[in-house]
């Protein structure tokens, strides 16, 4: 409160701006909620007392081996909480993970064996900087680079009623497919699905949860989803001791219906990726996404000095070529899928063998798409982040940024570095 009061009379009031800049409830204490800048004679003396200890972290990993050992789908959720409760973050996701594991276990008891290998991960140390998942990804990077198809993350499964997915565009189709198979807990119209009440928006990948190391460092197509708070939902006490079972039971998800829906979505997404002979990925969606992302960031070049213009034409051409190749590749994949149902006589056995090798080669190309956008030297000033299309914004924390290296260079007025970043955004795919 002394910090807030020190700004009284300095700069405009928060109430002068939009709804996101409203003053709080300390007016009766003499806080006027001016936004500064602070006066020169205000000095802050901050002393941080911290007990530093070294303590072990424990990831819990479970594996169901599939018929194809070098094609792997990973499902993950972190187990550690910022507070004593953590009913939403992360226990709602942990409950969903346990139920997915239980359901797959029942299928195993019934004699099922998945086509591809499934890995279940309960991460530790997420709240301390994504430590558990990051260390695991770095340790298993060679294997992940060769085998991992996708990483499916659920952090907060239920803290409200609004379905909020974010994903690599390769997985957009999976999300759209499974949302049409799960009944919405909000049955305003009988029989409506999650897709019927969902806005259809799929956000870009940033950071803030355990998909970060998979997507931004290892180049593994990732998604993260759950049900978040809508404007009419009860307040979610994020990272607070009020994020308790009592709050969840009484306000957050009465009847735990959204927990159930998220679990079903997660299990179905995994099953689609694990059991489809042709990987349930879509290159066309990725190519379309690249075009829309580029259109969105083009205004970042508007403030460059007049004699230092930057031309997006090479990127536009590269994206157009990728779009054409992606459409042809997805069509080829669909044709292979249709051949699986053909009744081939036994004496043409070689056609089935040829089809198998064609499917294997096609799936390998699908797996390679995300990795093609890795730039091994990394982004300027944060070399650990290798992905040239997706990264957390350098100043926005969790929020995702697209073409981060290019945008940051343009905002800094460094046209030459922007050209280098542009070249790194135009990999050669050889899809078709």
Secondary structure as UniProt FT lines:
FT   HELIX           2..5
FT   TURN            6..9
FT   HELIX           14..16
FT   HELIX           19..21
FT   HELIX           27..29
FT   TURN            40..41
FT   STRAND          60..64
FT   STRAND          68..78
FT   HELIX           87..91
FT   HELIX           92..109
FT   TURN            110..111
FT   STRAND          116..123
FT   HELIX           126..128
FT   HELIX           131..139
FT   HELIX           141..147
FT   STRAND          148..153
FT   STRAND          162..163
FT   STRAND          165..167
FT   HELIX           169..171
FT   HELIX           172..179
FT   TURN            180..181
FT   TURN            190..191
FT   HELIX           194..197
FT   STRAND          202..203
FT   HELIX           211..212
FT   HELIX           213..218
FT   STRAND          222..224
FT   STRAND          227..228
FT   TURN            231..232
FT   TURN            238..239
FT   TURN            241..242
FT   HELIX           245..247
FT   HELIX           248..252
FT   HELIX           254..256
FT   HELIX           257..275
FT   HELIX           283..297
FT   HELIX           298..301
FT   TURN            302..303
FT   TURN            306..307
FT   HELIX           313..339
FT   TURN            340..341
FT   HELIX           346..348
FT   HELIX           349..371
FT   TURN            372..373
FT   TURN            376..377
FT   TURN            380..381
FT   TURN            383..384
FT   STRAND          390..392
FT   TURN            394..398
FT   STRAND          400..402
FT   HELIX           404..411
FT   TURN            412..413
FT   HELIX           415..424
//
